[in-house]
Amino acid sequence: MKERLVVLALCLVQIACVSAQEASPEQPQRGRPRGGFGGPIELGPNDIQTYPDPPENIVEERDGIPHGKLEMIDYESKTVGTTRKMNVYTPPGYSPDKEYPVLYLLHGIGGDETEWQRFASPNVMLDNLIADDKAVPMIVVMPNGRAQKNDRAEGNVFESAPAFAAFEQDLFEDVIPAIESRYSVREDRKHRALAGLSMGGGQSLNFGLSHLDKFAWIGGFSSAPNTKAPEELVPNPAETKQQLDLLWLSCGNQDGLIRVSQRLQRYLKENEVPHVWNVDSHGHDPTHWRNNLYHFVQLLFQEPSDESSDAKETSVEPSEASEKTADEASSNTPEGITEDFQPAPTNQPGRDYPQVNSQGRIKFKVVAPEANSVSTTFRDSTEFVKDDDGAWIGYSRPLDEGFHYYELVIDGAHVPDPNSKYYFGAMRWGSGIEIPAQDREFYALKQVPHGQVREIFFHSDSTDTERRAFVYTPPGYDSDQSKRYPVLYLQHGWGENEYGWSVQGHAGLIMDNLIAKGQIEPFLIVMTYGMTNEVRFGGLRNFDISDFETVLVDELIPYVDTNFRTLDDQPNRAMAGLSMGSMETKLITLRNLDKFSHIGLFSGATIGKEDVEETEDFANKVKLVFVSYGSKEVDGGRTRRGGDPAATVEQLKELGINAHYYLSPETAHEWQTWRRSLKEFAPMLFRSEDELSGTWNVDFETRIGLQRYAISFKRQAGTLSATAKAEVNGRSRDVEFQEVQSDGETVSFVENLTFGDNQIRIEYEGHVAGDTMQVSRKVGQFATEQGKATRVSSVGEPNEGNAKATSETRSDARQQAAAEG
């Protein structure tokens, strides 16, 4: 019954695509629940990328190296009762005088024996890897996993799901015998591998793990819901451990099917079955499958190198010494630790330590042979143990993802770690380390247009000093000398300085990526020293902000407005800060509402009802109040200065204030909270009163062709509504959207289509930036199209010129593959 429900869900996804073309515009039903196939994506601490994305040229054909052969062959299938086809790669220099290992590679539900070749060019990939001596020469067999007489991917491909289960018999009784009779291959389990993508990934796990007498190497890439339950796949973990040479599981963190692989991975971990778990930043798409195939094939059929008897004899004593050292060092290894440590991204160039693992633990290795004791300032760390080479090994407790300051303690002296880069925090220049976060893409360095973080110095009459600030200018700032920009003044916390936001906080990269996605209007960010370090804990009641207020309001703002092309009026100026910087922000903005219209308070101050009532003209002058915390700062009923921040924000909303509350998941009073806060806050800044009203043209490239929408938004008596005229393949229909909502940052709405007895739910979400809007169109979690909408002056037919404007954002093969795989 469970499998039938899965197939039905898949069918609905396909029907949704077809019905968009053929369904009549009947009155849609209302009030249906949100959600679609695949469900929400929830990432855990183990769901991280363990193998990096390879370069794009891994499937570029190279001259000057030997090449293998790709051929389509026929075989007689007694299982199906017909002649079937499969694609076979033989490596460079293939000879019948040599026996080769074999990889059987299975496709997805919308593919066939050509899919892997179309998506990943495994013949070119293997040619390159073999030439570089990174992979064992092997034969790759790509059969058709749809075991039925008409095995083409035609019509409703989901109806063929039972044929994928029937392929198990075809594989063992027809495919493998045909290969072993035609090619010179090794016929034992140690030289046979099975892997696949999506539906083929499920087949590989189902067939491979239940036939470990046939396969020792198994891989599932983005495995589909046809995958059996973990307890059925691995009923005897101890036996599986003994028989497996490699079990590879992978999925993208944007893939709605990730729960299938997560369930198996967690079972394997609990039962200590060795495996690889690689979660990259992709979706259910060819890039993920190609990249993971690239790493997978390099591990296949690797055998221990043969050593001469002399070598073995001379290695006995060193081996015993090493084992003794390892035993001594392992005495401080935490129980249940995952041994997938990788060098931290914050290491000094060329340094392998410290290392971090998928649990958020740090492994330290400090060479200090003359020291009597070594430890770290991370609480609850293990004891450091010295090995025979004078290197001290120790481990931290699992840490929150994101950035952390720390020191080493060597013979009682607190010193920086020479292996890590230095950062200014906790009132000093010292060590910092990054625990890679699941959502780190939003502040990653990408190939997008970049702004600049400029260092400036300005004179302060009030302090009689030359002071420093950093100014972020967005991409294109220097190319258009006529354009002026709003400004955000962004403050650090206690113990930090003007470097904090651009270095630890990655403010520039966050802005670059938001601008590249069209999610924000470009603006400047000014970051200066807030004089907070002149205050000590315990003296906050007497904290006098007036000196810094003078520097900021009377000296820095005029300097910035004079030397940069700013929009120098109150609606185009914002201020935000973290921790003590949020206290500065609250005090300064409330006393200077003629200067600031947008206020951001991260992990610190809160503006309440009393502040609104006691501040003249607050409701008319303030366009936004944004309050944020890490979830660990407020969980368990913890009280904050100013009371419950969520309740306080709700009070502001009741007063008609545009107020927002954001909670960073699973973080505390730390940089990952504040990075996320800036990401959420920035798109809310400097928006027009009503950016949506009017008509927007957007194109979506779908499986049934180009679909064009002219979407009209109207706001009457505070209620937002949306309608559209849609066109596909020369046919048009009128659409009335349901559940239209806008929170000032995004707009979401739903299109309900009726097809027979089924109702199909298509969800839209748009991010507005001026006269453009990035729109996603989701048919469940399994099919998503992206489009770039442009505002037009009047309602009418879809704009013919919009196709060119949106061509760069149409879905590519990855979106098509999401429905095929």
PyMOL commands that set and color helices and strands:
alter all, ss='L'
color gray80, all
select helices_A, chain A and resi 2-22+56-59+115-120+122-131+157-182+189-191+199-209+230-233+237-243+258-270+286-299+309-314+316-332+440-443+500-503+507-516+532-534+540-542+546-563+570-572+580-591+609-614+618-621+631-637+645-654+671-684+802-809+813-820
alter helices_A, ss='H'
color red, helices_A
select strands_A, chain A and resi 69-77+82-90+102-106+139-143+192-197+217-221+246-252+276-280+342-343+355-356+362-367+374-376+385-386+391-395+402-406+408-410+413-415+422-425+428-435+452-460+465-473+487-491+524-528+573-578+598-602+624-630+659-664+694-702+705-716+719-728+731-736+738-742+746-755+758-769+772-779+783-792
alter strands_A, ss='S'
color yellow, strands_A
deselect
rebuild
show_as cartoon
